[in-house]
Amino acid sequence: MKKPKHAPAARGRALLLVMIVAAAMVLGACSFSTTMSYTFTVSTGDEIKVSLDTTDGYWLAEEDSTFSVEKDDEVVLQGIFLNEEMYNEYMDRAKSGDITVISEGSQGDNPYFYYQAEVSSGTTNQILLWINDSQTGIMLASLSPREDVEPAFERLSFSKE
């Protein structure tokens, strides 16, 4: 029995289709993310790198040795650098005040203390974080709701350079 003349062309199209489907599956399995960062030389003498996963509309901005995390042109978190004395003062004030502790833990190797406090302008979310192997702490603060603050905080990373 003779094979039809169109068989090689049909096999070629089928192979091409299989390759396209396989490529689409590989690309679909990949996740793409972008990151931006700033490295600050802070008053303690440390160089601290602040990085943010900027996928889904997040943005990292800096001004006058402070930084902020923005989403959809709204500031979600603002951060300042602290020396050890300032960090300890903020921590003592937080733990002796009328606060609601949200969580304590580590982000990477950096321990943090996350709490809410009532201030004249509303409920503030505050996170005190100490940069491991440094002389530098960070205070992150926000009047945004927790459901906005927590994803922004999870996208941040800090390191001593």
N, C-alpha and C positions, 0 to 999 in steps of 0.2 A: 504494500500500500504506500502510496506517495504522500509525503507531508505537504500541507498547503504552503504556498509561497510566503504567506504573511506570518508564519510562526516565529522566525527570528526577530522580527520587528515587535511582535506581541511580547516575546520574552524580554526584550530590551526595555519596553515600556513598563512591564511588571517589575523588573529589577530597579528601574528608576523610581517607580512609585514606592517600593520597599525602602529604598535609600532615603527618599524625602520623608517618609513617615518616621524612620529611625532618627534622622536628624532633628525632626520636630520634637520627638520625645526627649532626646538628649538636651536640646535647648530649653524645653519646657521644664525639665528637672533642675536646671541651673537657676540659682537665684542671684540676682544682681543687687549689689548695694554700693553705696558711695559713702565715703567718710571724709570729714574735714577736721583739721586740728590747728591749734595755735600752741606755741611754746612760749611761756612767760618766764622772764627772769624776775623773781619776786623778792620782796624785802628781806627774806631769810637768806638770800644768796642761792637758793635752789632754782633750778630750771625745771618748771612743771609743764608737762604736755597735757593739754585738754583735747580730747578727741570726741567726735560725735558721729554716729551713724545717721546720715542725712537722708536716707530713703524715706519715702512717704511724706515729704514736705517739711522735714525738720531742717533747721539752719543754725549754725553756730556763729555768733557775732562777738566782737571784742571792742572794748573802749576803755581807755585810761586804766589798764591793768585789771579790768573786770571782764566778765564774759556773760553771755546770755544764750539760752536756747530758745529759738523761736519756732513756731509751727503756724503756717498759714498767716504770716505777718503779725502774729501775736506773741508777745514774750511769755513763755511758760515758766522759765526758771532764770534766776539771776545768781551769779556766783562771785564771791570775793575770796581773796587769799588771806590766811591768818597765820600769824606766828604762834608759837606754842602757848605763850601767855594769853593771847586773845582767844585762842581755841579753848583753853581751860576755863576762861571766864565765861564764854558762851555756854560751854557744857555745864558748868556749875549753875549758872542762871537757869538753864533749861531744866535741869534735874531738880532744882529746888522750887521751880515755879509751878503754876497751874497749867499743865500741859497734858496732851494725850499722846502717848508713845505709839507710833505706828509700827516701827520695826527697828531692830538693831541687827547688824550683820556685816558682811564684807562685800565689797564690789571689787572683784579681782582680789588683790592682796590688801586693799584699803578698807579699814573698818569705818563704819558709819553709824550714826544715830539719827533716826528720822522721826519727827514729832510734829504735832500741830499745837498752835497757841492762838489764843484770842488776842487781837490787837485792835486799836481804834478803828482801823479800816476793814476789819473782818477777820476771818480765820486764815492764818498764815501757815503754810507748810514749810518746814525748815529741815534741812539735812546738814549735819556736821560730819565731815569726812576728813580723815587723817591720811596723808600720802605716806605709804610705807617707805621706810628707809630715808626719810626726809625730816626737815624741820618745819614743814608746812602743812597747814590744815586748810580746809575750804568750807565756807558757809554757803549753802544753796538755799534760796528763799523764793517763795511764790505765794501770791494771793489766788492763783488759779486752783480749781478743784483737784482733788487727789487723782481723779481719773485722767487728768491731763498731765499732772506732775510725774506720776510714776512711770509712764512710758518714756517720757523725756529723760528721766534720771537713768533708766535702764539702758538707754542708748549712749550715755556718757561713759568715758573711761579716762583715767588719770594716771600719770606715771612721772617719776622723777627721771630726768634725762641725764 
